Amino acid sequence: MLYIGADHRGYKLKEEVKKFLIEKGYEFLDMGNSVYDPNDDYTDFAKLVAQKVSDSDNQSKGILICGSGVGVDITANKFKGVRSALADDIETAKQSREHDDTNILSLPADEVGFGLAKEIITAWLETPFSNGEKYKRRIGKME
């Protein structure tokens, strides 16, 4: 399962990403916000997504979107078992999966348009963890 969430600054991009995920056949659950609310807080949606991913025993992933991507990324990484990566390019997204087995992708809506977001998300979802010994060792140290 894929969980997705965004605040007001990421709301428009999230709505476009949802259509893209439907077109690609991905199963997902929108954790909010369900309406554009200029007074909402990114932490609320990041917590909902991160909790779902944390509770899934590494079976689920999440996508978070806010203006800079930083706030949702920091919030998500507070949860046990969550490894969120802030990515504004394809290579960072791929490497985060290959080396760090990330389970949440944080996107900066102020920096990434829909076209690039689709490419980043596709790369992130399709890139497997390399399962290399040094990477497993490093993840163990993070935990």
VOGU-3710 file (C-alpha; in Angstrom, 3 decimals, decimal comma):
1> mlyigadhrg> 0,000/0,000/0,000  1,113/3,515/-0,760  0,082/6,389/1,513  0,157/9,989/0,315  -0,234/13,280/2,142  0,327/16,991/1,657  -0,308/20,354/3,247  -1,700/23,402/1,445  1,590/24,134/-0,333  1,711/20,583/-1,676
11> yklkeevkkf> -2,016/20,115/-2,191  -2,152/20,910/-5,921  0,815/18,640/-6,716  -0,662/15,861/-4,565  -3,916/16,000/-6,503  -2,002/15,701/-9,800  0,135/12,870/-8,404  -3,003/10,972/-7,361  -4,273/10,995/-10,962  -0,875/9,756/-12,132
21> liekgyefld> -0,874/6,926/-9,560  -4,356/5,876/-10,664  -3,237/5,848/-14,321  -0,254/3,659/-13,385  -2,399/1,260/-11,370  -0,898/1,935/-7,941  -3,055/1,296/-4,911  -2,886/4,248/-2,536  -4,693/5,976/0,278  -4,835/9,764/0,505
31> mgnsvydpnd> -4,181/10,752/4,115  -5,003/14,406/3,494  -5,474/17,108/3,320  -8,684/16,440/1,430  -9,302/20,140/0,754  -7,086/23,143/0,144  -6,689/24,828/3,538  -4,085/27,609/3,739  -4,045/27,261/7,543  -3,254/23,545/7,761
41> dytdfaklva> 0,032/22,176/9,111  2,312/19,769/7,230  3,060/17,918/10,452  -0,497/16,592/10,684  -0,352/14,830/7,318  3,260/13,723/7,649  2,393/12,060/10,958  -0,555/10,198/9,448  1,496/8,843/6,547  4,562/8,041/8,660
51> qkvsdsdnqs> 2,477/6,204/11,269  0,920/4,003/8,579  4,332/3,206/7,096  5,817/2,603/10,535  3,010/0,203/11,468  3,296/-1,769/8,212  6,513/-3,685/9,024  8,173/-2,411/5,836  5,293/-3,519/3,622  4,070/-0,018/2,738
61> kgilicgsgv> 5,526/3,186/1,374  4,540/6,821/1,499  4,801/10,043/-0,468  4,724/13,369/1,335  4,570/16,818/-0,215  4,966/20,285/1,259  6,498/23,522/-0,001  10,145/22,736/0,652  9,751/19,037/1,462  11,901/19,575/4,540
71> gvditankfk> 9,147/19,767/7,149  7,405/16,559/6,086  10,757/14,791/5,778  11,852/15,739/9,301  8,471/14,794/10,749  8,350/11,421/9,009  11,843/10,473/10,136  10,748/10,717/13,782  8,801/7,452/13,413  10,286/4,035/14,134
81> gvrsaladdi> 11,320/2,210/10,986  10,701/5,160/8,695  13,461/6,197/6,329  12,239/9,249/4,464  14,269/10,927/1,734  13,818/14,432/0,406  14,360/14,255/-3,341  14,122/16,940/-5,993  15,848/14,909/-8,695  15,682/11,399/-10,123
91> etakqsrehd> 19,149/10,263/-9,076  18,621/11,154/-5,422  15,337/9,238/-5,418  16,966/6,169/-6,972  19,967/6,223/-4,667  17,751/6,617/-1,617  16,083/3,319/-2,537  19,246/1,485/-3,613  21,382/2,478/-0,625  18,988/3,354/2,181
101> dtnilslpad> 15,854/1,331/1,368  13,742/4,452/1,904  10,066/3,898/2,486  8,854/7,503/2,280  9,580/9,986/-0,477  9,319/13,671/0,446  8,836/16,110/-2,408  9,243/19,913/-2,478  6,230/21,310/-4,344  7,890/24,723/-4,631
111> evgfglakei> 10,824/23,201/-6,548  9,366/20,236/-8,435  6,693/20,538/-11,105  4,329/17,735/-11,986  6,418/16,454/-14,920  9,537/16,024/-12,814  7,515/14,719/-9,856  6,194/11,876/-12,052  9,741/10,947/-13,059  11,020/11,090/-9,480
121> itawletpfs> 8,117/9,023/-8,162  8,453/6,439/-10,936  12,180/6,066/-10,314  11,637/5,801/-6,564  8,844/3,232/-6,813  10,631/1,103/-9,412  14,104/1,080/-7,853  14,714/-1,853/-5,511  16,969/-1,882/-2,485  20,387/-3,193/-3,529
131> ngekykrrig> 20,530/-5,486/-0,487  24,277/-4,865/-0,273  25,963/-5,826/2,975  27,319/-2,342/3,683  23,904/-0,819/3,107  22,185/-3,336/5,374  24,849/-2,641/8,007  24,252/1,104/7,762  20,482/0,731/8,001  20,995/-1,421/11,076
141> kme> 23,035/1,347/12,631  20,268/3,854/11,870  17,739/1,684/13,652
//
